[in-house]
Amino acid sequence: MDLIDDLRAIVGADGVLDADEVAGRQAGIWRPERLVARALVRPRGVEEVAAVLRHCHARRQPVVTHGGLTGLVHGADATPDQLVLSLERMRAIERVDPVQRVVQAQAGATLQSVQEAAEAQGMSFPLDLGGRGSATIGGNASTNAGGNRVIRYGMTRDMVLGLEAVLADGTIVSSLNALIKNNAGYDLKHLFIGTEGTLGVITRLVLRLREKPTTTNMAFAAFDGFERIPAFLKHMDRRLGGTLSAFEVMWRSFYLLVTTPPAQGKPPVGQDHPYYALVESQGSDRELDTRRFNAAMEAALEEGLIADAAIAQSDADCHGFWALRDDVGQIMAQGTAAIFDISLPIAEMERYTRELDDALTAAIGEHRLYIFGHLGDGNLHLAVPTSPATDAELRPRIEAAVYRGLAAFRGSVSAEHGIGLEKKPWLSISRTPEEIALMRTLKGALDPFGLLNPGKVF
């Protein structure tokens, strides 16, 4: 029997797509390219995943795991000789426990479905990002996704209590811990969180829930100098008593892009300021929370921390503010773009971006640079539009300008999207040779034949 027949014997005839059928799929939700692979297999549960990996291990067949394909660093790319293992049939929300405050879900469940299951029980799963309807919770964990509310709740890693994963040889490692405190030996879940499917395939997770906030207060502020932004962040965090839930920043270039036709967004404040920030507070007492939030904003204006501001008066206003921040589609609508996801100290952001603009001018000449992101946790997103005709030539120069500039600030080439293929040449900027050597040791121990997501990360 050939590989396709063997796999169909494991997962059923309808559980395997051959190379021709695979070519009918997109390689990612942001990409027009067609998917390429030897075959795509769709198991229905962990035992089938284990059986598929055991078979592939015996035949030395490389495997690339697919979740929602919302990534931006080519971390799920496959080649014609590789097998794609898709978790699209493993979407069950298995239980929600509002007493223990956990949800258990299969790895193929979308982030949005986990959020909705929690909300149905009066709880909240606070991880949130623009691709929530497509991104899977297993993919979120394997890339340690961040998103909009890291400043309050942390990264995905901070929300995973336990998980189940399958190693390259088909061994099932079940560590479905539901306890917040469990120091009984090594915390093995961290071998699989943020390691991009290179050490094992996550199949099931136990996630920490929080009590659902019942109030939301938001404002959109403008600044005439960057130094005011971190001062405003500290002011609001201090004045809001632990309820600050998001702090998003936009440089004027991005703000103009999302508030000027053909974009649908309306500018909540004037378009002539160099910097803007969205600030959000979530709590439980509408009158008290609103009074406290408004007082904090008034004090910020009186102290000269902000040049102008609009305070949301309704849920529609809040949605409108977030819609501006999430409208990254305006960048993609211009054609191809080099998009980056970096971290660096907040105090160094203005200097870094100013020097980056100069470096891009030297490298590629006239250009557009859009800057936005989760400043509250030190994460910026950068986008430099190109064109299909110039992308292959300009992208390496753009990457060099973006990443080399980070070295002086001990920044990270990947704040939340992972390394994949795209950032692999630049990993040494953010990791020492000793760290990379230890990563290779772990890879060799758990996947000695290099079968899982081969060629990614390092």
N, C-alpha and C positions, 0 to 999 in steps of 0.2 A: 504493500500500500504506500502511496505517496503521502506527503505531509497533509495535504488538503483532506484526503480521505481519513487519515488518522484523527485529525481535529474534528471532523464531522462525527466520527464515532464517539468522541468525548462530549461535544456540546450540541449535537443534533445537526441535521442537514441545513436548517435555516440559521444556524449560529455561525456560519462561516461564509465569508465573501471572498471570491477568488480575485486575482489581480485585475481582471477586466471590470468586475463589479466595484472594486475599491476605487477605480479611476473615476467613478461617478460622484465621488465625494470631494468636498473641499479640504485642503490641508489645514485650514484654520478659519475661524469665523471672520477674521480681519483680512484674509488673504484669498485672492481669486484662484491661486494655483490648485490643480487637482492633486488628490492624495495618491501617493505611490507606495506600494508595498507588495510583498509576495502574496499576502492574504491578510484578511482581518477576521479575528475570532471574537465572538461575543458570548462569554460565559454567563450563566445565570446565578452563580453563587461561588462561595470560596472553594468548595470541593472541586468544581470544574476549573477554576483558576489554577488550583494546585495541580490538577491532572494535566492541564495544558503546559504549565511550566516544567513539570517533571518530564513530559515528552520532549519539549524543546531542549531541556538540559541534556537529555540522553543523545539528542541528535545535533547538539551544539548549534541550535537555531537561535539567532538573535531576536529579541522581543522589545518592542517599544509600546509602552502603555499610553492609552488615550483616555482623557476625561472629556471636558467640555471644549477643548481646543481654543481657549481664550488667551493663551500665552502669546508673548511678543518676542521671545528670544529663540525661537526654533527648537524648543526643548522637546517637542513631540514629533519632530521630522523623522521620517523613515526612508529607507532606500529600497530598491526593487528586491533585494535579497532578504529583507527583514520582515518579521511578522508583527502586525499591530494587534495588541490586546486591548479591546475596547470594553469599558465598564458600563456601556449604555443600557444594558439590561439589569444592572444592579443598582436600582434607584429607590429601594424601599426605605421609608422612615420606620424603623422597627419598634421604637418605643419613645415616648416622651414622659419623663418622670418629674413633675413639678415639685415634688417633695425633696428628692435628691438634687433636683435642678440640673438634669442632664437629658440629652437626647442621644439615642443610638441610631445610626443610619448607615446604609451601605454606601460605599465610596462613590458610586455613580449618581447619587442624589444631587440635584442642583442646590446651590447655596440658597436660592430663593425658596425652594420647597422646604428646606430645613428651617429657614426663618418663619415661614408661614405655619409650619407644624408647631413651632414653639409659641408663636403668637396665639394660636388657637387654644393653648393652655394658659394664656395670660403671662407667658414668659417671653424672653427675648434672646435670640442668638445674635450678638452684636457685630460679628464680622459683616462688613458690607462693602461692596465695590460695584462699579458700573456694569460689569458683566454678570451680575447675580443670576439672571435667568438662564444663562448657559453654563457658567463655571460650575464645576462639580466640587463637592466637599472633599473628595479624595485628592483632586488636583490642587485645591486650596492648601491642603495639608502638605502635599509633596513639594510644593513651591514655597511653603510658609507665607502665604499671601498676607498682605497688610490691609490696605483699603482706607476707608474714610475715618474710622474711629479708633485708630491705634493709640492716639494720645490718651484715651481713657481705658481701653480694654486690652491693649497689646496686640501682638500679631496672632496669626492662627495658632502658632505653637502654644500660646498662653491660654487657648480655649480648648485644646485637646487633652482630655484626661486619660484616655486609653485608645488603643487601636488594635486591629488585626491586620497582619500582612503576610504575604507569601514570598518566601525567598526564591532565589533563582533555581534551586534544585527541587522546588515544589513543597518544601517544608512550610507548614502553617504555623506562624507565631501568633498566638492569641493572647493579647494583653489588654482585654477590654475592661480596664480599671475604671470605676465610677467614683473614686475617692479623690478629693482634692489633696489630701495628705496621705502619701504612700511612699515612704523612703526605704522600702524593702528591696535593697539591692539596686542594680543599674536600672535606670528608667529607659527601657529599650525603645519606647516610642520615638525617641529623638534620633534613632538611627534612620527613621523613615520620613520624619518631618523635615522638609527643606532639602532633601537629597535628590529630588527630581526623578524618582523612579529608578535610580541607579543601584540601590541596595535591596530593593524589594518592592512588591506591588501592594499598596494599601487597599484593603477590601472592605473594611468596616471601621467605624469610629464611634467613640463615646465623647460627646462634646459638652462643655460646661455652658449652662444657661444662666441668664441673669433675670431678675425681676424686670418686667416690661415697664419702661418709663411711660408716664401718662401725660407729661407736658413737654413741649418743645418750644424753645425761644431761640430766635436766630436774628442776626444782623449782617449787613454787608457794609464794610468800612473801606474808606479810601485813605491813602497815606501819601504825603509829599516827600518822605524820606524813608529809606529802608530801616534806619535805626529805630524808627518808631514801631515797627512791626513786632520785634521780640519784646519791646517794652509793653506793648499792648497785650501780647500773649500772656506775659507774667501778670499784668494787671487783671485781666479777665479770669485767669486761673485762680488767682488769690481771692478775688471778690465773689466768685461763683461757688465757693465752698465745696469743690469736688464734683460739680455737675457739668463742667466743661466736657463736651463730647466730641467736638470736631473743630479744627482750625486749619482752614484751607487758604492758600495764597494764590494770587494771579499777578503776573507782570502785565503791564498795560497792553503789550502786544496780544496776549491771549484774551484779555478782557475785551479789547476792540473786536477781535475775531468773533467772539460769541455774542456780542451785543450789536452787531452791525449786519444788515441784510447781505446775503441771503439767510443768515442765522435768524432764528425766530426769537431769540432772547431779547428782552428789553433791559436797558441799563438802569439798575436801581439807584445809582449815583452817577455823577458826571464822568465823562470818558477822558478827562484831561489830567488825571493823576498817574504817577508812575507805578503805583502798587495798590493792590486791593486784597482784602481778606474776607472770607466767610467765617463767622464764628457761630457755634451752636452749643446750646446748653439743654440737657434733658433732665427732667426731675419728676416730681410727683404731686406738687401743690401749685395749681395754676396761678392763684393770686400771689402767693409768696414768691414763686419762681419768677413770675413776670416782673414783680416789683424789684426784686434783687437784680435781675438782668438789666432792666431799664436804668436802674440807679448806677450800675457798673458802666453802662454805655455813656450816661450823662457825665459821670466823673472822668471818663476817658476823653471826652470832648473838651471838658473844662480844663483838663491838664495838658491839652495840646497833643495827645497821643494819636488822635485821628483827625483828618482834615474834613471828613464828611462821613455820613453813615445813613443807612436806611434800616429801620427795624421792622421785621416781619409782623404784620398785623393779623395774619390768618394762615391756615395750613397751605392755602394756595400760594401765598408769598414764600413760604418755606420751600415748597416744591419748585417754585420759580428760581430761587437762589441756588438750590442744588442742581437744577437743570443747566444753569450757566457753567457750573464747575464740571459737570459730567459731559458737556457737549464737545467731547474730543473728536466727534465725527466731523466737525468743521475742518480739522486738520487733514483728516483722511480724504475729505471731499476735494481737496486741492491737488490730489494725485498721490504719488509716493512720498514718504517722509521717513527720515531717520529719527526714531523715537527712543528716548533714554529714560532710565529710572535710577536715580543716584541718591546717595545720602552723603551729607557732610555737616559739620557743625553750623548751627544757625547763624552764628556771628560772622562766619566766613562766606555766606551765600552771596552777598552783594559783590564782594571782591571776586569770587570765583566766576560769577556770571558775567561780570564786566570784562575780566580777562578772557573768558571763553568767547565773547563776542569779537574781541580783537583777534583771537587765534583763528576763529572761523573766517574772518575777513582775509587773513594772511593765507589760509589754506584753500579757500574756495571762492573768494571774492564776495561780491554782493550776495546777501542771503537774508532769509527771515528766520528768526529764532523765537519760538513760543515757549514760555516758562510758566509753570503752574505746579501745584502739588500740595502735599500734606506737610506744610512747614512746621506745624506743631510737633511732629516727630522727626524732623530733620530730613524729610524726603522731598526731592524736587523731581518733576518730570520735565523733560526738554524735548522739543520737536523742531527739526530743521527740514522743511519741505524740499524735495528734489523733483525730478521728473523721471518717467520711465527711460528716457534717453540718456539721462545723466546720472542716475542713481548708482549704477555699478562703479562709475569712475569716482563719484564724490563721496560715497558712503565711507570708504576706508579713511579718507582724510578727515571727515567729520568725526568719526569714532576716535581717531587719534587725538583730535583737539579736545573732545569731551573727556576722555579717560585720562590722558596724561596730565591734564590740569588738576585732577583729583588727588594725585599722589602727594602734592605739597600739603594737602589738608587732611591726610589720612582718611579720605572718603571711601565710600563703597561704590563699586561699579554696578551693584545691584541692590537696591533697597528692598524690593519686594517681588520682582518678577523672575528671579533665578538667573542662572548662567546659560543653560542650554548650549547651543552651538555659537550663538552670536557673541557672547561675552567671554567665551573660553580663552581667547588670546590675551585677555586683559585681567584675568583672575589674579595674577601676581601683584597687581597694584593694591589689592585689598587683602591678600593672604600671603603669609610668609612662606618660604620654601619648606620650612618644618611643618607648617599646617597642611600644605598641599601633599607632602610626603605621608602624613598621617591619614589624609583622605584616601590616598592610593592604597595604604595598608588596609583600611576598612573595606574598600572595594574588593581587593584581592581576597580578603577573608570570607566575605559573604557572596561574592560572585566571581570565583576564580577564573572562569572562562570568559568573563566580560560580556555576558549575554544580555544584560538588562540595560536598556537605553544606551547602547554602546556609543562611545565617542562624545558623550555629553559631559559637561562640567569641566573636565580636565583631560 
